[in-house]
Amino acid sequence: MYIKKFFIASVALGIFGGSLSLSMTANASNWHSNTPTSIRGTWKKSKKAGSGKYSFKYNYIVRITSHSFAAQGLGDPYYISNVKYKKIGHYSYMFSGKEFYSRKWQHIKVIATKHTIKFKIVSPKSMAMSKYSETAYR
């Protein structure tokens, strides 16, 4: 009698405990501190501006360190610090950090393969880009 009750109780506990463990799922889209090590470094593309005798070359540069993301072409640089990221797809990441000039949190979407990178400002809406930036190379 005692063995029968013990067996029924252990089976019931095993089923109930098993259902609890199945309902807990891991959230793989958590925000991680710093930047992914696979895309850190300097990415650049040589471009030409102007026309005729007033034409000149300049470098479009994207630099990613462990705590910052910077992009600069002809105009003012775009720089965010205190970067966190989450992976949102194959080769694509969402970065979040404080923009240098406004000190407001911004989100940018980065697509980086082994040799190319491009990005797009997603929020705030006032700075959102409709297209991706130029593609830069390692």
C-alpha positions in Angstrom: 0.0 0.0 0.0 2.8 2.4 1.0 4.7 1.6 -2.2 1.7 2.1 -4.4 1.0 5.6 -2.8 4.7 6.5 -3.2 4.7 5.4 -6.8 1.6 7.4 -7.7 2.9 10.5 -5.8 6.3 10.4 -7.6 4.6 9.9 -11.0 2.3 12.9 -10.4 5.2 15.0 -9.1 7.2 14.0 -12.2 4.4 15.0 -14.6 3.7 18.2 -12.7 7.4 19.1 -12.4 8.0 18.2 -16.0 5.3 20.5 -17.2 6.7 23.4 -15.1 10.2 22.9 -16.7 8.7 22.8 -20.2 6.9 26.1 -19.7 10.1 28.0 -18.9 11.8 29.1 -22.1 15.1 30.9 -22.6 15.0 34.4 -24.1 17.8 34.6 -26.6 17.0 38.2 -27.6 18.4 39.7 -24.4 20.4 42.9 -24.6 24.2 42.2 -24.1 26.7 44.7 -23.0 29.5 46.0 -25.3 29.6 45.1 -29.0 30.0 41.7 -30.7 33.7 40.9 -31.1 33.2 39.6 -34.6 32.4 43.0 -36.0 34.7 45.2 -34.0 37.3 47.2 -35.9 37.6 49.8 -38.6 35.6 49.6 -41.8 36.1 52.1 -44.7 35.2 53.0 -48.2 37.0 55.5 -50.4 34.6 58.0 -52.0 34.8 60.9 -54.4 33.0 64.3 -53.9 32.7 67.4 -56.1 33.2 67.6 -59.8 35.9 68.8 -62.2 38.9 70.5 -60.7 37.1 70.7 -57.4 36.7 67.0 -57.0 38.5 65.2 -54.1 38.6 61.9 -52.4 37.6 61.1 -48.8 37.2 58.1 -46.6 33.8 57.0 -45.3 34.8 55.2 -42.0 32.8 53.1 -39.5 34.7 52.3 -36.3 33.4 49.9 -33.7 35.1 49.4 -30.4 34.0 47.4 -27.4 31.9 50.3 -26.0 31.2 52.6 -29.0 30.0 52.9 -32.6 31.2 55.8 -34.8 30.6 56.6 -38.4 32.0 59.6 -40.3 32.0 60.7 -43.9 32.1 64.3 -45.2 29.8 65.8 -42.5 29.6 65.6 -38.7 30.5 62.3 -37.2 27.8 60.0 -35.8 29.0 58.6 -32.4 27.2 56.5 -29.8 28.7 55.3 -26.6 27.6 52.9 -23.8 26.6 50.4 -26.5 24.5 47.3 -25.9 23.4 45.0 -28.6 21.0 42.1 -29.3 21.2 39.8 -32.3 18.0 40.1 -34.4 18.9 37.9 -37.3 21.7 36.3 -39.3 24.4 38.9 -39.6 22.1 41.6 -38.2 22.3 43.3 -34.8 20.3 46.1 -33.0 22.6 48.5 -31.2 21.4 50.9 -28.4 23.5 53.6 -26.9 23.8 57.3 -26.1 24.4 59.7 -29.0 27.4 62.0 -28.3 25.8 65.4 -29.0 22.2 65.0 -27.8 23.0 62.5 -25.0 19.7 60.7 -25.9 19.4 56.9 -26.3 19.3 55.8 -29.9 18.8 52.5 -31.7 20.6 51.6 -34.9 20.3 48.4 -37.0 23.6 47.0 -38.1 24.1 44.4 -40.8 27.6 43.1 -40.9 29.0 40.1 -42.9 32.6 39.0 -42.8 33.8 41.8 -45.1 31.0 44.4 -45.3 29.0 46.5 -42.9 26.0 48.9 -43.2 23.8 50.6 -40.7 20.4 52.4 -40.3 19.3 54.7 -37.5 15.9 53.3 -36.3 15.0 55.6 -33.4 14.3 58.4 -32.4 11.9 59.0 -35.3 13.4 62.5 -35.9 16.7 61.0 -37.0 15.4 57.7 -38.5 16.9 56.8 -41.9 14.7 55.5 -44.7 17.6 53.6 -46.3 20.8 51.9 -45.1 24.1 53.8 -45.1 26.9 53.3 -47.6 28.5 49.9 -47.4 31.9 49.9 -45.9 34.6 47.2 -46.2 37.3 45.8 -43.9 
